[in-house]
């Protein structure tokens, strides 16, 4: 006797919830959100410290640390360096995503059937592939039980290349392609763009 009433209450509540969700989505698209300018891309980028990046991936630095520090101190220092590198890789990934969003806003959505692909899109794809692979490897390395000395502490310099991608070269290509793609910016804004990348 109560089952049909409960069923209709559930159906009615579901319809009301769906109506509310659709209303919220409709009003969200109709609200007046200020359109971003091309020069706003600079403010969404996180700066990547290039000298720090180079020093973290230097094989000589890994060798020097391994030579000068005892085993426990080397593990602690290498873990600190891995955390720093993970932050830099996350910034690289974030910057490539921001550039992709702004390029999509400028040039429209990409149609794979057209066969046209910009230099910036190719550079974005390379950086995203590299950063995804590097972050995965870093996550695995940081989770390994190094405290017991079972596995050797990995060299951070091995992360410069993942597969056939060189991370530093891919990011340099992204910087160059971004400067070319956003050539409409003022010279000072282009300088700020490359500095923030």
C-alpha positions in Angstrom: 0.0 0.0 0.0 2.8 2.4 0.8 5.1 1.2 -1.9 3.3 3.1 -4.8 3.3 6.3 -2.7 7.0 6.0 -1.9 7.8 5.2 -5.6 5.9 8.3 -6.8 7.7 10.4 -4.1 11.1 9.2 -5.3 10.1 9.9 -9.0 8.8 13.4 -8.1 11.9 14.2 -6.1 14.1 13.0 -8.9 12.3 15.2 -11.5 12.5 18.2 -9.2 16.2 17.6 -8.7 16.8 17.3 -12.4 14.8 20.5 -13.0 16.8 22.3 -10.4 20.1 21.1 -12.0 19.0 22.2 -15.4 17.9 25.6 -14.1 21.3 26.1 -12.4 23.2 25.0 -15.6 21.0 27.4 -17.7 21.5 30.4 -15.5 25.2 29.6 -15.2 25.7 29.9 -18.9 23.6 33.1 -19.1 25.4 35.0 -16.4 27.7 37.7 -17.6 31.2 36.4 -17.1 33.8 38.9 -18.3 35.6 37.7 -21.4 39.3 37.1 -20.9 41.8 39.1 -23.0 44.8 37.6 -24.7 47.1 39.4 -22.3 45.5 37.6 -19.4 47.3 34.5 -20.2 50.4 35.9 -18.4 48.6 36.0 -15.1 47.5 32.4 -15.2 51.0 31.0 -15.7 53.2 29.6 -12.9 56.9 30.5 -13.3 59.3 27.6 -13.8 62.7 28.3 -12.3 64.9 27.2 -15.2 68.3 27.2 -13.4 66.8 25.1 -10.6 65.4 22.7 -13.1 68.7 22.3 -14.8 70.5 21.8 -11.5 68.1 19.1 -10.4 68.5 17.2 -13.7 72.3 17.5 -13.7 74.0 14.1 -13.5 77.1 15.6 -12.0 75.0 16.9 -9.1 73.6 13.5 -8.4 77.1 12.0 -8.5 78.5 14.7 -6.2 75.7 14.2 -3.7 76.1 10.5 -3.7 79.9 10.9 -3.3 79.9 13.5 -0.5 76.9 12.4 1.6 76.4 9.2 3.6 73.6 6.9 2.6 70.9 8.2 4.9 71.7 11.9 4.2 71.8 11.2 0.4 68.4 9.6 0.6 66.9 12.6 2.5 68.5 15.1 0.1 67.4 13.1 -3.0 63.9 13.0 -1.7 63.9 16.7 -1.2 65.1 17.2 -4.7 62.4 14.9 -6.0 59.8 16.9 -4.3 61.2 20.1 -5.8 61.3 18.5 -9.3 57.7 17.2 -8.9 56.6 20.8 -8.2 58.4 22.1 -11.3 56.9 19.4 -13.4 53.4 20.2 -12.1 54.0 23.8 -13.0 55.1 22.8 -16.5 51.9 20.7 -16.9 49.7 23.6 -15.6 51.3 26.1 -17.9 50.7 23.8 -20.9 47.1 23.4 -19.9 46.6 27.2 -19.6 48.2 27.7 -23.0 45.9 25.1 -24.5 42.8 26.7 -23.0 43.8 30.2 -24.3 44.6 28.8 -27.7 41.3 27.0 -27.9 39.6 30.3 -26.9 41.5 32.2 -29.7 41.4 29.7 -32.5 38.4 27.7 -31.6 38.2 23.9 -31.0 40.5 21.7 -32.9 39.1 19.5 -35.6 41.2 16.3 -35.9 39.7 15.6 -39.3 41.1 18.8 -40.8 44.7 17.6 -40.4 45.8 21.0 -39.4 47.8 21.1 -36.2 49.6 24.1 -34.8 53.2 24.1 -33.5 51.8 25.2 -30.1 49.4 22.2 -30.0 52.2 19.8 -30.8 54.4 21.4 -28.1 51.6 21.2 -25.6 51.0 17.5 -26.3 54.7 16.8 -25.8 54.9 18.6 -22.5 51.7 17.0 -21.2 53.0 13.5 -22.2 56.4 14.2 -20.6 54.9 15.7 -17.4 52.4 12.9 -17.0 55.1 10.2 -17.3 57.6 12.1 -15.1 55.0 12.6 -12.3 54.1 9.0 -12.4 57.7 7.9 -12.1 58.3 10.4 -9.3 55.2 9.2 -7.4 56.5 5.6 -7.6 60.0 6.6 -6.5 58.6 8.6 -3.6 56.5 5.7 -2.5 59.4 3.1 -2.6 60.6 1.9 0.8 64.0 3.5 0.8 64.1 3.6 4.5 65.2 0.0 4.7 67.8 0.2 2.0 66.2 -2.4 -0.1 66.3 -0.4 -3.3 68.9 2.0 -4.4 68.0 5.7 -4.4 67.3 6.6 -8.1 69.2 9.3 -9.9 67.1 12.3 -10.6 69.0 13.0 -13.9 67.3 9.9 -15.4 64.0 11.8 -15.4 65.2 14.2 -18.1 64.1 11.7 -20.7 61.0 9.6 -20.6 60.6 7.4 -23.5 61.6 9.4 -26.6 60.8 12.7 -25.0 63.4 15.1 -23.6 61.5 17.2 -21.0 63.7 20.2 -21.2 63.7 20.3 -25.0 59.9 19.8 -25.0 59.4 22.7 -22.6 61.8 24.9 -24.7 59.7 24.1 -27.8 56.6 25.1 -25.8 58.1 28.5 -24.9 59.1 29.2 -28.5 55.7 28.1 -29.9 53.8 30.2 -27.3 55.8 33.3 -28.2 55.0 32.7 -31.8 51.3 31.9 -31.3 50.7 34.9 -29.1 52.6 37.3 -31.3 49.7 39.8 -31.1 50.8 40.7 -27.6 52.9 43.8 -26.9 56.6 43.2 -26.8 56.7 43.7 -23.0 53.8 41.2 -22.6 55.6 38.6 -24.8 58.7 39.1 -22.6 56.5 38.5 -19.5 55.0 35.5 -21.1 58.3 33.8 -21.8 59.6 34.8 -18.4 56.6 33.3 -16.6 56.9 30.1 -18.6 
